[in-house]
Amino acid sequence: MKLIWIQLALGLFQADLAVKHEMDKEDGEDAASGRERELCGGAVRIRRLRNYGMAGGRFAGHMPAIIKVSTMTTLGCAGAFLCTLLRKGHELQKAGFALLTGGALSNLYDRCRKGYVVDYVSFRTPFPRLNRLVFNLSDFFILAGALLVCLGQTAEKTRGRQE
């Protein structure tokens, strides 16, 4: 049963890399001009962005430091994932750490291999600052994984109080 969680993490890693590869190979005039495709009546926009920094492009130009921080964070996440795998139960946390680890590995891979992370999804919101942010599947995996880990820990604490 433990193997399924590791397979999930690796599958998510591969899926995001495949999508990033397809988005990144769209070199040419369309990619250079920042052309967008709109979905869901314009609420979702697909456009390629090469992010040379961290979230929101912060710390661009400091890739060696970003890689170090990303590596340490990814190793910490993978370590917590492996420790959780050794425990009985804790399915929400196992799923969460699989999502976190798969997403973190994919973004770290991009940073190490290419020197940037490929982002490609943005949303139209009433908040102009949010409209400028561009995400990739790994970002969504990381968010969902963090939520599942928190939910799993909360459920564990609640269960402990009831016993």
N, C-alpha and C positions, 0 to 999 in steps of 0.2 A: 504494500500500500504506500510505503514511503517513496517508492520509485515514481509513482504517478505525479507527485508534487514536483519532483526534480524535472520530469518530462514536461510538465506544464511550464515551468520557468524557462527551460530551453526552447520549447515551442514558441513561447511569446517572444523570446529573444530573436529567434529565426524569422518569425512573422514580421516583426517590426523592421528587421534588417532588410527583408525582401521589399517591403513597401518603401523604405528609405532609398533603396537601390533604384527602384523604378522612378521615384520622384527626382532623385539626383541625376539620373541619366538624361533627364529632359533638358540637356544643355542646348544652347541655341538662342535664337532671338526671343522666344516666348519666355524662357526661364530668366534671361538677362533683363528683360523688361518688367519682370515681376507680374506677369499676366496671372489673373485669378480665374478660377471657375467657381461659380456660386451654386450651392445646393440648398434645398429646403427654403425656397423663396428668398435666398440671399442671407439667411441666418447663419449658414455655414459656408466658409470660403476655403477653397483648396488652392494653395500657392506654395511654391518652394522657397524656403529661406535657409541659408547657411548661417547657423548660429556659432560664432567664433568665441562665445563667452558661456556664461551659465544662464540660468532662467532669465528670460527677458533681455538677453544679450549683455548682462552685467559682467564686468571684469574682462571684457573682450581684450585680446592682446596679451593675456596672461595665461596662455594655454598650459605651460608646464605646471604652474601652481594649481590650475583647475584640474588637471589630470591627477595630481597628487591627492587633492581633496576628494575627487570622485573615486579614486582607487580605494582610499581609506573608508569612505562611506559605503562603497559597494562590498568591500571585504567585511565590514561590520554587519551589513545586511545579510550577506551570505552566511556568516557565522551564526547570527541569530536564527536564520532559516534552518541551518543544520541542527542547532540545539533544539529547536522546536520539533523537528522531524523525529528526534529521539524520544519525545514524550508521547504518551498515549493520549488520544483525543485531540483537542485543540485544533479542530479542522478549520475554523475561520482564520486562525493565526497562520496555519500552514498555507492556506490559499493566499492569504495576504502577503506572506513572505515570498511565495512563489511569484506573485505579480511584481512585488518590489524588486526582487533579485533579477528577474527577467528584464524588466524595464531599465534598471540601473546598469546591467551588463551591456545592453544595447547602446545606451548613450555613451558609456565609457568606451566601448569598442569604436564608435564613431570618432570620439575625441582622440583616441590613440592612433587610429588608422588613417583618418582624414584630416585631423586638426580642426574639425568643426562637427556640429551635430545638425543633421538634416531635420528641419521642422516643416510642417506642411498643412496644418489645420488651424484656422482661426474662426472666431465667431463674431457676429454683429450683435452688439449689446447696447444698452442705453449709456454705457460707461466708456468714454473715448479711450481711456488708458487700457482697458481690457481688450478693446478692438485691435490694438497694435500687437498683442501677444500672439505668437504662433506656436503651436504644439505639434507633437508627434504621438504615435501610439504608446511609446514608452512612458511619456509623461502621464497619459491616462492610466496606464498600468500602475505606475508609481502612486498616483493619487488613490486609485481604487484599492491597491494593496495596503496603503497606510490606513485607510478607513476600515478595512477588514481586520487588520491587526488590532486597531483600537477597539473595534466592536468585540473581537474575541477576548481581549483583556478585560473589557467591561463585563462581559458575560461571565468570565471566570471569577471575577471579584464578587459579582452578584450571587453566583452559585456558592461561593465560599461563605458568604454571610448567611445564606439560608440553611447551611448545614450545621 
